[in-house]
């Protein structure tokens, strides 16, 4: 207000460098978030001198000069255009290689602000050589330098050609490493830059090849904005897994390069479309790569494999846990509730725990192959009036017969296992599935091993599959429990068989059936 800005601008050209630096420092302070001061500094024609100072050999001078310009362009689009028109871009890029880390930091911040102006400016910054020094700065020991370079690269990565150039020049890995930072701002700037890189199809294979998908999935992100950014990045990658990108990834899965096929298979389990699962995991050996991880000596690899397989299961419509009580597998006519244990028209009697149970051969013959063999075959029960049932409790037998006569029955948990045993013995598939459904609701960390044994003992395929999915879903919690290694040794062949059948393409699957 007292007219101090014009003489300060004049002092920028004073012969004594200490005076130049002091004048620039004063203007820097005056330009901070004060639009009137900013406009007055520009109107006093300070820009040409400030830009010349950017090229000074004196670190103190170019640091103060870049600071003034940074404050001038902050939240001032018109001044930003004037600064660019005055030729500031190349000297600012030159400061990225300065021996003064403060100048490097200010230059990176300023380039990030320039890059937000328009797409042409983004391209010009890259064309003039900013990418390589910015990537080098990502690996600096100075946290602020890493943050500002990630900030600048994130803005540059909003252009498709820049996205490919940043990845090609080695920017991908250092940005991924910054996700491990405990600095929330640094972490978010890195995540935002990676979000930009993921937009280009040319980068997707490299992203997956170096383990970027696992890094995004496993990261511990400090602020919600970073978590949202990572989720959007994964979604962006997922949308690109088709055509030439998918073909390149399938090629990488066949390479002998250590770790690459495994990383690709893990990523594709999470990102691929259901229609591509058979091509990836059956035709191109992806399933073996994932199942192989379950047998790894590395707990982390085991967990990665289990999580990927569970994700793969959930993506497929044919692979879902039993989520509803199944209907009877074959339509048939039932005599009805009134004939259950009814002497009316009964032509066969069962002796169960010393009690008589009245039944009707025609109903039993229609129900299962076991009863057909009993009454039509060469068994002694064929012509017997009374048939003793030695190994089934009355309550279990009565429920089994009720199912045969009505086609439905309420199976409670306390009787489900005994009823499953009886249903298996008499080849009643519909009743078996009802029992399996009830038992499956009770699977827990404590009993999953015994449930799996039960499914094997009575050929309970649905229960076995539910156990498999539970083991994969709860792998992390199960891995520390006694007997886990033994359980996995038993289950792995079944997991392989389960997915091999379920991932077959629908038309091929139907033909095989």
DOTI-583103 format. One record per residue (C-alpha): x negated, y, z negated; residue number from 0. Coordinates in steps of 0.2 Angstrom, whole numbers, plus 5000, padded with zeros to 4 digits. Example, Ala and Ser with C-alpha at 12.3 -4.5 7.8 and 13.67 -1.06 7.14 Angstrom:
// DOTI-583103
ATOM   xx   yy   zz pos
ATOM 4938 4978 4961   0
ATOM 4932 4995 4964   1
***
This chain:
// DOTI-583103
ATOM   xx   yy   zz pos
ATOM 5000 5000 5000   0
ATOM 4985 5012 4997   1
ATOM 4978 5008 5014   2
ATOM 4964 4995 5009   3
ATOM 4967 4983 5023   4
ATOM 4960 4993 5038   5
ATOM 4943 4996 5030   6
ATOM 4942 4978 5024   7
ATOM 4944 4973 5042   8
ATOM 4930 4985 5047   9
ATOM 4919 4978 5034  10
ATOM 4920 4961 5043  11
ATOM 4908 4968 5056  12
ATOM 4896 4975 5043  13
ATOM 4877 4970 5045  14
ATOM 4875 4962 5028  15
ATOM 4882 4945 5027  16
ATOM 4887 4946 5009  17
ATOM 4898 4961 5013  18
ATOM 4906 4951 5028  19
ATOM 4909 4936 5016  20
ATOM 4917 4947 5002  21
ATOM 4928 4957 5015  22
ATOM 4934 4940 5022  23
ATOM 4937 4934 5005  24
ATOM 4948 4949 5000  25
ATOM 4958 4948 5016  26
ATOM 4960 4929 5013  27
ATOM 4968 4933 4996  28
ATOM 4979 4947 5003  29
ATOM 4985 4936 5017  30
ATOM 4991 4923 5005  31
ATOM 5010 4921 5007  32
ATOM 5013 4940 5011  33
ATOM 5020 4943 5028  34
ATOM 5017 4962 5028  35
ATOM 4999 4960 5024  36
ATOM 4997 4946 5037  37
ATOM 5005 4957 5051  38
ATOM 4994 4972 5046  39
ATOM 4978 4962 5046  40
ATOM 4983 4956 5064  41
ATOM 4988 4973 5069  42
ATOM 4971 4980 5063  43
ATOM 4963 4968 5077  44
ATOM 4954 4957 5064  45
ATOM 4957 4941 5074  46
ATOM 4942 4943 5087  47
ATOM 4930 4946 5073  48
ATOM 4937 4932 5062  49
ATOM 4935 4919 5076  50
ATOM 4917 4925 5080  51
ATOM 4914 4922 5061  52
ATOM 4920 4904 5063  53
ATOM 4905 4901 5074  54
ATOM 4893 4908 5061  55
ATOM 4878 4897 5055  56
ATOM 4882 4904 5037  57
ATOM 4893 4891 5028  58
ATOM 4900 4905 5017  59
ATOM 4905 4916 5031  60
ATOM 4914 4902 5042  61
ATOM 4922 4895 5026  62
ATOM 4930 4912 5022  63
ATOM 4935 4916 5040  64
ATOM 4944 4899 5042  65
ATOM 4952 4902 5025  66
ATOM 4959 4919 5031  67
ATOM 4965 4912 5048  68
ATOM 4973 4897 5038  69
ATOM 4983 4910 5027  70
ATOM 4988 4920 5042  71
ATOM 4996 4906 5052  72
ATOM 5004 4898 5037  73
ATOM 5023 4899 5040  74
ATOM 5020 4912 5053  75
ATOM 5023 4904 5070  76
ATOM 5021 4921 5080  77
ATOM 5004 4924 5072  78
ATOM 4999 4906 5075  79
ATOM 5002 4909 5094  80
ATOM 4991 4924 5093  81
ATOM 4977 4915 5084  82
ATOM 4977 4902 5098  83
ATOM 4978 4914 5111  84
ATOM 4963 4923 5104  85
ATOM 4953 4907 5106  86
ATOM 4952 4900 5089  87
ATOM 4955 4882 5093  88
ATOM 4938 4876 5099  89
ATOM 4928 4885 5085  90
ATOM 4940 4877 5072  91
ATOM 4937 4860 5080  92
ATOM 4919 4863 5079  93
ATOM 4920 4866 5060  94
ATOM 4926 4848 5058  95
ATOM 4908 4843 5060  96
ATOM 4901 4857 5048  97
ATOM 4890 4853 5033  98
ATOM 4902 4863 5022  99
ATOM 4915 4851 5016 100
ATOM 4926 4866 5011 101
ATOM 4926 4872 5029 102
ATOM 4929 4855 5036 103
ATOM 4945 4853 5024 104
ATOM 4951 4871 5029 105
ATOM 4948 4867 5048 106
ATOM 4958 4850 5047 107
ATOM 4972 4859 5038 108
ATOM 4973 4872 5051 109
ATOM 4973 4860 5065 110
ATOM 4987 4851 5057 111
ATOM 4996 4868 5057 112
ATOM 4992 4871 5075 113
ATOM 4998 4854 5080 114
ATOM 5015 4857 5073 115
ATOM 5017 4872 5086 116
ATOM 5021 4862 5102 117
ATOM 5016 4846 5111 118
ATOM 5004 4855 5122 119
ATOM 4994 4861 5107 120
ATOM 4993 4843 5101 121
ATOM 4986 4837 5117 122
ATOM 4974 4851 5118 123
ATOM 4967 4848 5101 124
ATOM 4963 4830 5106 125
ATOM 4956 4834 5123 126
ATOM 4944 4846 5114 127
ATOM 4936 4832 5103 128
ATOM 4945 4833 5087 129
ATOM 4950 4815 5085 130
ATOM 4933 4807 5081 131
ATOM 4927 4819 5068 132
ATOM 4945 4818 5060 133
ATOM 4943 4799 5059 134
ATOM 4926 4801 5052 135
ATOM 4933 4812 5038 136
ATOM 4946 4799 5033 137
ATOM 4931 4789 5026 138
ATOM 4923 4803 5016 139
ATOM 4920 4802 4998 140
ATOM 4930 4819 4996 141
ATOM 4948 4815 4992 142
ATOM 4954 4832 4999 143
ATOM 4944 4830 5015 144
ATOM 4953 4813 5017 145
ATOM 4970 4820 5014 146
ATOM 4968 4835 5026 147
ATOM 4961 4824 5040 148
ATOM 4976 4812 5037 149
ATOM 4988 4827 5038 150
ATOM 4980 4833 5054 151
ATOM 4980 4816 5062 152
ATOM 4998 4813 5057 153
ATOM 5004 4829 5066 154
ATOM 4993 4824 5081 155
ATOM 5001 4807 5081 156
ATOM 5018 4814 5086 157
ATOM 5012 4814 5104 158
ATOM 5012 4797 5113 159
ATOM 4995 4799 5122 160
ATOM 4987 4805 5106 161
ATOM 4994 4790 5097 162
ATOM 4985 4778 5108 163
ATOM 4969 4789 5108 164
ATOM 4969 4789 5088 165
ATOM 4970 4770 5087 166
ATOM 4958 4767 5101 167
ATOM 4945 4778 5092 168
ATOM 4946 4768 5077 169
ATOM 4959 4778 5066 170
ATOM 4970 4763 5062 171
ATOM 4960 4754 5049 172
ATOM 4954 4769 5039 173
ATOM 4972 4775 5038 174
ATOM 4978 4758 5032 175
ATOM 4965 4758 5019 176
ATOM 4971 4775 5012 177
ATOM 4987 4767 5008 178
ATOM 4978 4759 4993 179
ATOM 4975 4777 4986 180
ATOM 4982 4782 4969 181
ATOM 4984 4799 4976 182
ATOM 5002 4801 4981 183
ATOM 4999 4815 4993 184
ATOM 4985 4807 5002 185
ATOM 4995 4791 5003 186
ATOM 5010 4799 5010 187
ATOM 4999 4808 5023 188
ATOM 4991 4792 5029 189
ATOM 5009 4783 5029 190
ATOM 5015 4798 5040 191
ATOM 5001 4796 5052 192
ATOM 5003 4777 5053 193
ATOM 5022 4780 5057 194
ATOM 5016 4790 5072 195
ATOM 5004 4777 5078 196
ATOM 5018 4764 5077 197
ATOM 5028 4773 5090 198
ATOM 5016 4768 5104 199
ATOM 5018 4750 5111 200
ATOM 4999 4750 5115 201
ATOM 4996 4751 5096 202
ATOM 5008 4737 5090 203
ATOM 4996 4723 5094 204
ATOM 4981 4731 5086 205
ATOM 4992 4736 5071 206
ATOM 4997 4718 5068 207
ATOM 4980 4711 5073 208
ATOM 4971 4720 5058 209
ATOM 4984 4715 5046 210
ATOM 4994 4732 5046 211
ATOM 5011 4724 5043 212
ATOM 5005 4715 5027 213
ATOM 4997 4731 5021 214
ATOM 5013 4740 5023 215
ATOM 5023 4726 5015 216
ATOM 5012 4723 5000 217
ATOM 5007 4741 4996 218
ATOM 5012 4750 4980 219
ATOM 5018 4767 4985 220
ATOM 5019 4781 4973 221
ATOM 5033 4792 4979 222
ATOM 5050 4788 4987 223
ATOM 5046 4798 5002 224
ATOM 5031 4786 5006 225
ATOM 5042 4771 5003 226
ATOM 5055 4778 5016 227
ATOM 5041 4782 5028 228
ATOM 5034 4764 5027 229
ATOM 5051 4756 5029 230
ATOM 5054 4767 5045 231
ATOM 5037 4762 5051 232
ATOM 5041 4743 5049 233
ATOM 5057 4746 5058 234
ATOM 5048 4755 5072 235
ATOM 5037 4741 5074 236
ATOM 5051 4728 5074 237
ATOM 5060 4737 5088 238
ATOM 5044 4735 5099 239
ATOM 5042 4716 5098 240
ATOM 5047 4711 5115 241
ATOM 5041 4711 5133 242
ATOM 5023 4714 5135 243
ATOM 5020 4717 5117 244
ATOM 5027 4700 5112 245
ATOM 5017 4692 5126 246
ATOM 5001 4700 5120 247
ATOM 5004 4694 5102 248
ATOM 5007 4676 5108 249
ATOM 4991 4677 5117 250
ATOM 4982 4683 5101 251
ATOM 4990 4668 5092 252
ATOM 4980 4657 5103 253
ATOM 4964 4665 5100 254
ATOM 4951 4656 5089 255
ATOM 4947 4673 5081 256
ATOM 4947 4670 5062 257
ATOM 4962 4676 5053 258
ATOM 4971 4684 5068 259
ATOM 4983 4670 5073 260
ATOM 4988 4669 5055 261
ATOM 4991 4688 5053 262
ATOM 5001 4688 5070 263
ATOM 5012 4673 5064 264
ATOM 5015 4681 5047 265
ATOM 5020 4698 5055 266
ATOM 5031 4690 5068 267
ATOM 5041 4680 5055 268
ATOM 5046 4697 5048 269
ATOM 5048 4707 5064 270
ATOM 5054 4696 5078 271
ATOM 5071 4695 5085 272
ATOM 5081 4678 5081 273
ATOM 5082 4674 5100 274
ATOM 5062 4674 5101 275
ATOM 5060 4662 5086 276
ATOM 5059 4646 5096 277
ATOM 5047 4654 5108 278
ATOM 5035 4660 5095 279
ATOM 5036 4647 5081 280
ATOM 5040 4631 5091 281
ATOM 5032 4634 5109 282
ATOM 5017 4644 5103 283
ATOM 5013 4634 5086 284
ATOM 5018 4649 5075 285
ATOM 5027 4637 5063 286
ATOM 5011 4627 5060 287
ATOM 5002 4643 5056 288
ATOM 5014 4647 5043 289
ATOM 5016 4630 5035 290
ATOM 4997 4628 5035 291
ATOM 4997 4643 5023 292
ATOM 5007 4634 5010 293
ATOM 4993 4621 5009 294
ATOM 4979 4635 5008 295
ATOM 4968 4636 4993 296
ATOM 4972 4655 4992 297
ATOM 4987 4659 4981 298
ATOM 4989 4675 4991 299
ATOM 4990 4665 5007 300
ATOM 5002 4653 5000 301
ATOM 5014 4667 4994 302
ATOM 5012 4676 5011 303
ATOM 5017 4659 5020 304
ATOM 5032 4656 5008 305
ATOM 5038 4674 5010 306
ATOM 5037 4673 5029 307
ATOM 5046 4657 5030 308
ATOM 5060 4663 5019 309
ATOM 5061 4679 5030 310
ATOM 5062 4668 5045 311
ATOM 5076 4657 5038 312
ATOM 5086 4672 5034 313
ATOM 5084 4679 5051 314
ATOM 5092 4664 5059 315
ATOM 5110 4661 5059 316
ATOM 5107 4642 5058 317
ATOM 5096 4644 5043 318
ATOM 5106 4650 5028 319
ATOM 5108 4642 5011 320
ATOM 5125 4633 5008 321
ATOM 5136 4648 5004 322
ATOM 5153 4641 5005 323
ATOM 5161 4624 5000 324
ATOM 5161 4614 5017 325
ATOM 5177 4607 5025 326
ATOM 5179 4589 5028 327
ATOM 5167 4584 5042 328
ATOM 5181 4574 5051 329
ATOM 5199 4578 5053 330
ATOM 5210 4564 5047 331
ATOM 5227 4560 5040 332
ATOM 5228 4558 5021 333
ATOM 5241 4548 5011 334
ATOM 5243 4562 4999 335
ATOM 5242 4565 4980 336
ATOM 5257 4555 4975 337
ATOM 5249 4539 4981 338
ATOM 5233 4541 4970 339
ATOM 5232 4526 4958 340
ATOM 5250 4522 4963 341
ATOM 5257 4504 4963 342
ATOM 5269 4509 4977 343
ATOM 5264 4499 4992 344
ATOM 5247 4495 4984 345
ATOM 5238 4480 4992 346
ATOM 5221 4481 4983 347
ATOM 5217 4484 4965 348
ATOM 5200 4490 4958 349
ATOM 5194 4486 4941 350
ATOM 5184 4500 4934 351
ATOM 5178 4500 4916 352
ATOM 5191 4487 4912 353
ATOM 5206 4497 4919 354
ATOM 5216 4494 4935 355
ATOM 5216 4507 4949 356
ATOM 5229 4504 4963 357
ATOM 5224 4508 4981 358
ATOM 5229 4505 4999 359
ATOM 5218 4497 5011 360
ATOM 5224 4507 5026 361
ATOM 5218 4523 5017 362
ATOM 5202 4516 5012 363
ATOM 5198 4509 5030 364
ATOM 5201 4526 5037 365
ATOM 5190 4535 5025 366
ATOM 5172 4527 5027 367
ATOM 5162 4514 5035 368
ATOM 5158 4507 5018 369
ATOM 5176 4502 5015 370
ATOM 5178 4496 5033 371
ATOM 5163 4484 5031 372
ATOM 5171 4478 5014 373
ATOM 5188 4474 5021 374
ATOM 5184 4470 5039 375
ATOM 5167 4461 5037 376
ATOM 5161 4445 5029 377
ATOM 5161 4452 5012 378
ATOM 5169 4442 4998 379
ATOM 5180 4457 4994 380
ATOM 5189 4455 5011 381
ATOM 5203 4445 5005 382
ATOM 5201 4449 4986 383
ATOM 5216 4456 4977 384
ATOM 5206 4463 4963 385
ATOM 5189 4471 4966 386
ATOM 5177 4475 4952 387
ATOM 5167 4491 4952 388
ATOM 5153 4488 4940 389
ATOM 5143 4504 4941 390
ATOM 5154 4519 4942 391
ATOM 5163 4528 4928 392
ATOM 5182 4529 4928 393
ATOM 5182 4548 4930 394
ATOM 5170 4547 4944 395
ATOM 5179 4534 4953 396
ATOM 5196 4542 4951 397
ATOM 5189 4559 4958 398
ATOM 5182 4549 4973 399
ATOM 5198 4541 4977 400
ATOM 5207 4557 4975 401
ATOM 5196 4564 4988 402
ATOM 5200 4549 5000 403
ATOM 5218 4552 4998 404
ATOM 5219 4571 4999 405
ATOM 5204 4577 5007 406
ATOM 5199 4589 4994 407
ATOM 5194 4589 4975 408
ATOM 5187 4601 4963 409
ATOM 5170 4595 4958 410
ATOM 5163 4602 4942 411
ATOM 5145 4603 4938 412
ATOM 5146 4590 4924 413
ATOM 5152 4576 4935 414
ATOM 5144 4582 4952 415
ATOM 5128 4571 4951 416
ATOM 5137 4555 4947 417
ATOM 5150 4559 4960 418
ATOM 5136 4562 4973 419
ATOM 5129 4545 4969 420
ATOM 5146 4537 4972 421
ATOM 5150 4547 4988 422
ATOM 5133 4541 4995 423
ATOM 5136 4523 4990 424
ATOM 5153 4523 4999 425
ATOM 5147 4534 5014 426
ATOM 5159 4549 5010 427
ATOM 5150 4563 5019 428
ATOM 5163 4576 5016 429
ATOM 5163 4572 4997 430
ATOM 5144 4572 4997 431
ATOM 5144 4590 5004 432
ATOM 5156 4596 4991 433
ATOM 5145 4588 4977 434
ATOM 5129 4596 4985 435
ATOM 5137 4613 4985 436
ATOM 5142 4612 4967 437
ATOM 5124 4606 4962 438
ATOM 5116 4619 4973 439
ATOM 5124 4633 4962 440
ATOM 5114 4626 4947 441
ATOM 5097 4626 4955 442
ATOM 5084 4635 4944 443
ATOM 5065 4637 4941 444
ATOM 5066 4623 4928 445
ATOM 5076 4610 4938 446
ATOM 5072 4613 4956 447
ATOM 5059 4598 4956 448
ATOM 5072 4586 4949 449
ATOM 5086 4593 4961 450
ATOM 5074 4590 4976 451
ATOM 5071 4572 4970 452
ATOM 5090 4570 4968 453
ATOM 5092 4576 4986 454
ATOM 5080 4563 4992 455
ATOM 5087 4549 4982 456
ATOM 5104 4551 4989 457
ATOM 5100 4558 5007 458
ATOM 5108 4574 5002 459
ATOM 5102 4585 5017 460
ATOM 5112 4601 5012 461
ATOM 5105 4600 4994 462
ATOM 5088 4597 5000 463
ATOM 5088 4612 5012 464
ATOM 5095 4623 4998 465
ATOM 5080 4617 4987 466
ATOM 5068 4621 5001 467
ATOM 5075 4639 5003 468
ATOM 5075 4641 4984 469
ATOM 5057 4636 4983 470
ATOM 5052 4648 4997 471
ATOM 5062 4662 4989 472
ATOM 5055 4659 4971 473
ATOM 5038 4654 4976 474
ATOM 5029 4667 4966 475
ATOM 5038 4662 4950 476
ATOM 5036 4644 4953 477
ATOM 5018 4644 4957 478
ATOM 5012 4646 4939 479
ATOM 5023 4632 4933 480
ATOM 5017 4614 4929 481
ATOM 5019 4602 4943 482
ATOM 5020 4616 4957 483
ATOM 5006 4609 4967 484
ATOM 5013 4591 4967 485
ATOM 5030 4598 4971 486
ATOM 5023 4607 4986 487
ATOM 5014 4592 4992 488
ATOM 5030 4583 4993 489
ATOM 5040 4597 5000 490
ATOM 5028 4604 5014 491
ATOM 5032 4589 5027 492
ATOM 5051 4592 5024 493
ATOM 5049 4611 5026 494
ATOM 5040 4608 5043 495
ATOM 5054 4596 5048 496
ATOM 5067 4607 5043 497
ATOM 5061 4623 5053 498
ATOM 5056 4612 5068 499
ATOM 5074 4607 5070 500
ATOM 5082 4623 5065 501
ATOM 5072 4634 5076 502
ATOM 5075 4625 5092 503
ATOM 5084 4636 5105 504
ATOM 5103 4633 5104 505
ATOM 5105 4626 5121 506
ATOM 5091 4614 5119 507
ATOM 5097 4610 5101 508
ATOM 5115 4605 5108 509
ATOM 5107 4594 5122 510
ATOM 5097 4585 5109 511
ATOM 5112 4582 5098 512
***
